[in-house]
């Protein structure tokens, strides 16, 4: 599966918005007591079909968030959209988490919870239905959502992958011309 990576000069850092999905504290028991560290799940997007995610770990919360944001900017990719929604139903799986995404009509909004909502909002999808199944671990849910979004294909891409040419079908939005005898 080839990922549609975004070039660094395609999206400027000022256009990107960063959202911290979760910050977790982790402790390690050492000889002198407990040593605390932090992990942060960060999602980055431009509200225009471009999104990335990252997991940063550090001894301080601010450093973990910064690292997560840096990793998220490196994983940016472009999403195939159909107006303000997605082109088709899709299921994303990661670890024990599953995320189902379904297209919705205009005015529906983003019907999703937790980590799924943050990814969809930052990616620029305005009308979608989502359901998270299995594990509700934030990192796994965000990762499963990204996997689902990477599986999206337009009708033309799907036909090209299967080697089908469809001259009988008009492109979406093309005017109808009928011959009336």
C-alpha positions in Angstrom: 0.0 0.0 0.0 1.5 3.3 -1.1 0.9 6.2 1.2 0.2 9.6 -0.2 2.8 11.6 1.8 2.6 15.3 1.9 5.7 17.2 0.8 7.2 19.6 3.4 6.8 22.7 1.2 3.1 21.7 0.4 1.8 22.6 3.9 3.3 25.5 5.9 3.7 25.0 9.6 1.6 28.0 10.3 -1.4 26.3 8.6 -1.2 23.3 10.9 -3.2 23.0 14.1 -2.0 20.7 16.9 -4.3 18.8 19.2 -3.2 16.8 22.3 -5.5 13.7 22.5 -3.9 12.3 25.7 -1.1 12.7 28.2 -0.3 9.7 30.3 2.1 9.5 33.3 4.2 6.4 33.5 6.4 5.4 36.5 9.4 3.2 36.7 10.5 1.9 40.1 14.3 2.4 40.6 16.5 2.0 43.6 15.9 5.6 44.8 12.1 5.5 44.4 9.8 6.1 41.4 11.0 7.8 38.3 8.1 9.5 36.4 7.9 10.0 32.6 5.1 11.1 30.3 3.7 10.1 26.9 1.6 12.3 24.7 -0.6 11.4 21.7 -0.7 14.3 19.4 -2.7 14.8 16.1 -1.8 17.6 13.6 -3.9 18.7 10.7 -4.8 21.7 8.4 -8.6 21.2 8.2 -8.1 20.7 4.5 -7.5 17.0 3.9 -4.1 16.7 5.5 -3.5 15.0 8.8 -0.7 13.3 10.8 -0.3 11.7 14.3 2.5 11.0 16.7 3.4 9.6 20.1 6.0 11.5 22.1 7.7 10.3 25.3 9.8 12.3 27.7 10.5 13.1 31.3 8.5 16.4 31.1 5.0 16.9 29.8 5.9 19.8 27.5 8.8 17.8 25.9 6.5 14.8 25.3 4.0 17.1 23.6 6.7 18.8 21.5 8.1 15.4 20.4 4.7 14.1 19.6 4.0 17.1 17.4 7.3 16.8 15.6 6.5 13.1 14.9 3.0 14.0 13.7 4.4 16.6 11.3 6.6 13.9 9.8 3.7 11.5 9.3 1.4 14.0 7.4 -0.6 12.5 4.5 -3.4 13.6 2.2 -6.9 12.2 2.5 -9.2 11.4 -0.4 -12.4 13.5 0.2 -15.7 13.6 -1.6 -16.8 17.1 -0.9 -17.1 17.4 2.9 -17.3 13.7 3.5 -15.5 10.4 2.7 -16.0 8.5 -0.6 -17.1 5.2 0.9 -17.4 3.1 4.1 -14.2 1.9 5.6 -13.0 -0.2 8.5 -9.6 0.5 10.2 -8.0 -1.9 12.6 -5.0 -1.5 14.8 -4.2 -3.8 17.7 -7.5 -4.5 19.5 -9.2 -1.3 18.2 -11.5 -1.1 15.2 -12.9 2.1 13.8 -15.8 2.1 11.2 -16.2 5.3 9.2 -19.3 5.9 7.0 -20.1 8.9 4.7 -22.9 11.2 5.7 -25.0 13.8 3.9 -24.4 17.6 4.4 -25.5 18.9 7.7 -24.9 15.7 9.6 -21.6 16.8 11.3 -19.0 14.6 12.8 -20.7 11.9 14.8 -17.7 10.4 16.5 -16.1 10.2 20.0 -12.7 10.6 21.6 -9.7 10.2 19.4 -11.7 9.6 16.3 -13.3 13.0 16.5 -10.0 14.9 16.9 -8.5 13.1 13.8 -11.6 13.7 11.7 -11.9 17.4 12.7 -8.3 18.2 12.0 -8.4 16.4 8.6 -11.2 18.6 7.4 -14.0 16.0 7.2 -17.3 17.7 8.2 -19.9 15.0 7.6 -19.2 11.5 8.8 -20.5 8.7 11.0 -18.0 6.8 13.1 -18.1 4.0 15.5 -15.2 2.8 17.6 -15.2 -0.9 18.6 -13.0 -3.1 20.7 -10.3 -1.4 22.8 -10.8 2.2 23.7 -7.1 2.9 24.2 -6.6 6.4 22.8 -3.4 5.6 20.9 -4.9 2.5 19.3 -8.1 4.3 18.4 -6.2 7.2 16.7 -4.0 4.8 14.9 -7.0 2.7 13.7 -8.7 5.9 12.4 -5.5 6.8 10.5 -5.4 3.3 9.0 -9.0 3.7 7.9 -8.4 7.1 6.3 -5.4 5.7 4.4 -7.6 3.1 2.8 -9.9 5.6 1.2 -9.9 5.6 -2.6 -11.8 7.7 -5.2 -13.9 5.9 -7.9 -11.3 6.6 -10.6 -8.5 5.2 -8.4 -10.5 2.1 -7.7 -11.3 1.5 -11.4 -7.6 2.1 -12.3 -6.4 -0.4 -9.7 -8.8 -3.1 -11.1 -7.9 -2.2 -14.7 -11.5 -1.3 -15.5 -12.3 1.5 -18.0 -15.8 2.8 -17.8 -16.7 5.0 -20.8 -20.4 4.4 -20.1 -20.2 6.4 -16.8 -20.1 10.2 -16.6 -17.8 11.9 -14.1 -19.6 13.2 -11.1 -21.2 16.6 -11.7 -21.2 16.2 -15.5 -24.3 17.6 -17.3 -26.8 15.1 -18.7 -27.3 15.1 -22.4 -30.1 13.0 -23.8 -31.0 12.5 -27.4 -34.7 13.0 -27.8 -35.8 11.9 -31.2 
